[in-house]
Amino acid sequence: MAMDGVFEKLRTLQDILSEKIGLEQDIQEIPKLLVTQEELLARLKKSFIERNQDYEKAKIAENEFQGLLADAESMREKAEKNMDVINTQREYEALDKEIRDSTEKEQQYRKDLQRETRLLGELDEQMKQSTALIEQQEAELAERRAGIEVEISEKKAKIDELAQQEKELTPNLDSEVLFKFERIIRNKMGRGIVAIKGGVCMGCHMILPAQFANAVRQGEEIVFCPYCSRILFYEEAEQGEEEFFDNDDSGSLADLDDMEDDEYDDDEEEEEKVNIDFEE
């Protein structure tokens, strides 16, 4: 296949892969949109549980004060009845004190009971409001989840469509080049193939050695930028190439495979160094 055709396929494939990768990232990010709403719902439920616990405590206290109030009333009424059958001043004073004590207790228990009754009413109203809010949030969350599921399903369908287009483009392309190309697109903001103009890579804007730029210009093989690793193709600069092609300053053409190894296989390079040292 002519290199012009290869580059054209790679440019088309770049658009397909960029869109596919973007959709895959969207699918990963979409569920995160629910986090805030789920956290709010969790806080509402926690608050409801706490209020319900306070309500149960207040209900127990109300029942206790009702019992204490009933006992105090009963003691007062019994002492008042006994007033009719007393015979001595001493008995009168004892009963009178008992009546006063019972009356004071009645008043205090009645105040305590009223306080707990008011608290129960407030808590009950708060729990009703919390219940309504929780139900509303759950309904909204369920609706949003359903919408997200539809959105994810649509994006997955589009990914499948793009994968089919990718499959139609790749049969005659080198598998190793394709692997590197997709990885470059993922790492380089969707740009895996760029022009070289005037000896400058249009991806990283670095000036390339003259021999390297000439190799790209000849277009006989796939060439990767030694700085940003993008695939390069030649494109005529508007002001010509001469000012960029100074052989005295350009250096020599580096080995492309070694440059790829430098970027992606640092561990293997370290192993090589260790082996060389060992042999020496």
Secondary structure as UniProt FT lines:
FT   HELIX           3..29
FT   HELIX           30..34
FT   HELIX           35..82
FT   HELIX           83..85
FT   HELIX           89..169
FT   TURN            171..172
FT   HELIX           175..187
FT   TURN            188..190
FT   STRAND          193..197
FT   TURN            198..199
FT   STRAND          200..201
FT   TURN            202..204
FT   HELIX           210..218
FT   STRAND          223..224
FT   TURN            226..228
FT   STRAND          231..234
FT   TURN            238..239
FT   HELIX           242..244
FT   HELIX           247..250
FT   HELIX           256..264
FT   HELIX           266..279
//
